Every structure is written in structure tokens, then in C-alpha cells.
């Protein structure tokens, strides 16, 4: 994915533009409160689709992205690149952002299936990691494998690379976040990686809108 420079508040403004039809659960960018749902034509105001937690994490990502550089002083001769605290923060908040999107989608799906709250809590408790939730819980709720679902969405939304987006989180960023938190390894995190995280946030927003419209609105 080619890097680009986002504008201030570009991500949070996109986040609040996605609205949720109260009748059919379809999500789209509704230009005004009188706009009819493109799926069921229901008029009237629609609530914001993404949760306040997702909005807050996007705010944090943007705040650290546009903040002044805050380098970590190092006396280690083997460190060739300057480590920036803002880059570390972006990595952490980006992973939290993706994991919160996963949880938000699963809870919306379970609510649509009218599963009791205690059942929902048990399913989430039995699948604590993001890997378990997208590979095991997603499949048990939708009867389709996560990778198969992504490949199908890639064909339907050719302007996005949802497979590459998820692989970036799983294979590139999540291991860096875990090494940072569990082993204090901050040297592996680069400015390039943190910038890619910022750029991929849009793709993740559109991915979970697509998942909702496929497995919640169409169910």
C-alpha cells in the first residue's frame, strides 16, 4: 500500500460519517438526516455506526501522528535509527483500534442474532485473543472462514485490498506491539511502519462496514 499524508481530523471525520440504518442495519455514508437508506429506503436520522471507543482511538492515532517528534535518547551505539515515542504510541493505539473494530462487529452480529447477553459474554471469554475471535468465533457465528470472507469481499470491493490490510496487522504490526509490551523491544519500530498504520486505518473502517453489510444487514 502506498503511503500518503492524511489531513488533520481526516480519520475521525470519516468515522462519524458512517451511519447505521435503524431498520435494516445497513451502513453507508449518509449525506444528511433526510437521506433514505440505499438498501431499504427508510428515511430519517441514523445513528453513527462506529462506537465512541473507536472514535477515541482514531483521535489518539491522529494526535500522535501530528504531534512534534519526541525522540528517545539512546546511548547504544548499535542503534542506527532514532526511536520516536510518537511512533510507539501509534503502533499501540493502532492495534487497539483494530481489536476494538473486531469486538464491535462481533457484538453487533451477536445482537442481530438475538443471543442473550450471558451467551455473548461467554463466547467472548472463550475466545480472548483477536486471532481466536476472527478465526474461531467469526466462523461459528457466520458459518464461513475468516479468510474466505475476506477473499469474497476483495472481489466485491475491488478498490480495496482487505486481505493485505488484515495481513499487515497480523504479520507486521501485532508482533511489533507484542514485543514492545512484553519484552520492551522498541528498536524494531520505524517511522515507516507507524505511517503505514495511519494509512491503513481507512481500509479497516471500510472493511468492517463491508463485513456489517454482508453478514449483519443481509442476514
N, C-alpha and C positions, 0 to 999 in steps of 0.2 A: 504494500500500500504506500502510495506516495505521500510524503509529509506535506502539510500545508499549515499556514499560520491562521489560527482562529481569531475572531474578533472578540473583544470583551463582551461577556454575557451571551455569546452566541449559543452556547450549550444549554444554559438554563432557560433561555428564551425558546429554544426548540422544545425542550422538555415540557414546558407549560402549554405549548400549542397543541399537543396531542390530547384529544378529548374522547370521551367514552360514551357511547350511546346507552342511555338508561334502559332501553327496551331490548336491543339485540346484542349488546356487548361489543359491537364493532368499534374499532378505534381508528380515528383519522385526524387530520389537521382540519378542524372546523374553523372557517374564517370568521364567523360571528355567531351569536347566540340564536339567531333565527334560521341558521343553516340546517337544512334537513339532512338526516343521516343518509349517506350514499348507499347504504345497504337496505334499510327498511323505510327510509323517507320520514322517519319520525322527527317533527320539528321541535324547537325549544332548546334551552340551555343544556349543556352536557358537562359533567364534572371532569376535572383533569384526570387523565389516566394514571400517570406515574405518581407514586407516593411521595410524601414530603421528605422521607428519608433519602430517596433517590435524588430529589431536587437538591437537598442539602449537600450530598456528596459531590454533585456536579459543581455546586458553588465552591466547595473546598478545592476541587481539582483546578478550577479556573483561577481561584485566588492565588494558589501556589504557582500556577503557570505564569501568571503576570506579575508576581512579586519580584522584587530585586533579588539578584543572585545572593545566596547565602552559603559561601563555600565552607567546607570543613577543613580546618588546618590540619596538616599531616606532616610528620617528620620522617615518614617512611620513605626511603629512597626508591623503593620498588614501585611506588605508586606513580604512574605516568600521567594520569588524568585527574583533574580537580573534581572532588566529590562535592555535590551541591545538596544541601538539606532539602531544598525545594523538590529536587528530583526524587529523593527518597520518599517524601510525603506523597507525591503524585502516584508513585508505584503502590503505596499502601492504600490510598483512597480509591484508586482505580480498581484494585482487586475487590475492595469492599463494595464498590459500585456494581460490579458485575455480579457478585454474590447476592446483593440485595435485589437486583433485577430477577435473578433466578427464583429467589424466595417469593417475590411479588407475583411472578407469573404462576408459580405453583399454587399459591394461596387463592389467586383469582380462579384458577382452574378447579380447585377443590371446592370452592364456594359455588361455582356454577354446577358442579356435580352434586351439590347439597349434602356434602359429607359433614357429619357432626363435628363440632369444634374439637372434641376429645380425640376423634379419629384423625383429624388433621394434625393435631399436636403429636400424636403417636407416630404417624408416618414421618413427620419431620425429625422427630427424636431418633427414629430408627435409621435415618439417612442424614447424618450430621454434616458430612463434607459436601462441598459443591460437586465433586465427582460422583458421589453416591446419588445426589439429587437429580443430576442430569442423566445419569446412565441407568439407575435403578428405578427411582421414584417416577421420573418422567415416563419411562416405558410402562410402568404398572398403571399409570393414570390414562395414558393415551393409546396404549397397545401398539406403540411404534418405537423403534430405536431412535435415540437422540441423533446419531449420525445420519440415519436415513431421513429424519425430519429436516435436518439442515440441508442435505443434498436436494431434497424436493423444493425447499424454499429458495435455494440458489437458482433453480430452474425457473421459478415463478418470479423472482426479483433479480433479473439479470444485471441491474445496475449496482448490486451489492455483492460482496464476497463474504457471505455469512460463515462459510466453512473456514476460510482464512482468518476471519475475525476471532472466532472461538479458539482456533488453534494458537493464535497469538497469545491469548490469555492463558491457555492451559500449558503450552510448551515453553513460552518465553517469559511471561511476566509473573505468573504464580510461583514458579520455582525461585525467582529472584526475591519475591516478597517473603517466601518462607525462609530462605537462607538469611535474609536480613533480620527477621524477627526472632528466629530460633538460634542463629549462630553469629549474629552481629556482622554478617558479611555485607558491607556497604560498598565495597570496591568494585563489585560486578555491575553496579547500576550506572548507566550512562545517560547523558542528556538526550541522546538519540532515542533511547528506549522510553524515557518519560514523555518525549514529544509524540512518539507513536501511540502511547496510552491516550493522550489527549485527543489525537486524531481518530482513534478507534471508538471513542465514546459515542459518536453519532451512529456508527454502524450498529453498536449494541442497542441503542434506543430503537432503531428501525427493526432490528432482529426481533426484539420482544414485542413490538407492535405486530409484526408478521406472525409470530407464534400465537399471540392472542387471537388474531383474526382467523387463523387456521384451526385452532384447537379449542377455543372458547366460543367465539362468535358463530362458528359453523357447526358447533356440536348440538 
